[in-house]
């Protein structure tokens, strides 16, 4: 399965469990740590955990290796690292608070090399 197919499948698996507000950010060439970020939310901690469990189960069935999973105990924000795809599954309160999708809206001209200051 190529990268695009994997992203589409993960979005489908999240939708299978009624994840809300699913977005995909293509960050290839914009970050050093991944090519895609998928963000969604559930309505409660139990729902968030069910979405994550389903994605992890389907990934395993499709030979997609999970490198790390964080947040399963509290299930207010679960992060699944599939190397070239990072998945963030939030409860609505945490998603509204952190708004991580806004991190990638920084204008390219605002980025750049910071020169050291000399005292």
Secondary structure as the mmCIF struct_conf table of DSSP 4:
data_model
#
loop_
_struct_conf.conf_type_id
_struct_conf.id
_struct_conf.beg_label_comp_id
_struct_conf.beg_label_asym_id
_struct_conf.beg_label_seq_id
_struct_conf.end_label_comp_id
_struct_conf.end_label_asym_id
_struct_conf.end_label_seq_id
HELX_RH_AL_P HELX_RH_AL_P1 UNK A 3 UNK A 16
TURN_TY1_P TURN_TY1_P1 UNK A 17 UNK A 18
STRN STRN1 UNK A 20 UNK A 26
STRN STRN2 UNK A 28 UNK A 28
TURN_TY1_P TURN_TY1_P2 UNK A 29 UNK A 30
STRN STRN3 UNK A 31 UNK A 31
BEND BEND1 UNK A 32 UNK A 33
BEND BEND2 UNK A 35 UNK A 35
STRN STRN4 UNK A 36 UNK A 42
BEND BEND3 UNK A 43 UNK A 44
HELX_RH_AL_P HELX_RH_AL_P2 UNK A 45 UNK A 61
TURN_TY1_P TURN_TY1_P3 UNK A 62 UNK A 63
HELX_LH_PP_P HELX_LH_PP_P1 UNK A 64 UNK A 66
STRN STRN5 UNK A 68 UNK A 70
TURN_TY1_P TURN_TY1_P4 UNK A 72 UNK A 74
BEND BEND4 UNK A 76 UNK A 76
STRN STRN6 UNK A 77 UNK A 81
BEND BEND5 UNK A 83 UNK A 84
STRN STRN7 UNK A 85 UNK A 91
HELX_RH_AL_P HELX_RH_AL_P3 UNK A 92 UNK A 98
HELX_RH_3T_P HELX_RH_3T_P1 UNK A 100 UNK A 105
HELX_RH_3T_P HELX_RH_3T_P2 UNK A 108 UNK A 110
HELX_LH_PP_P HELX_LH_PP_P2 UNK A 113 UNK A 117
#
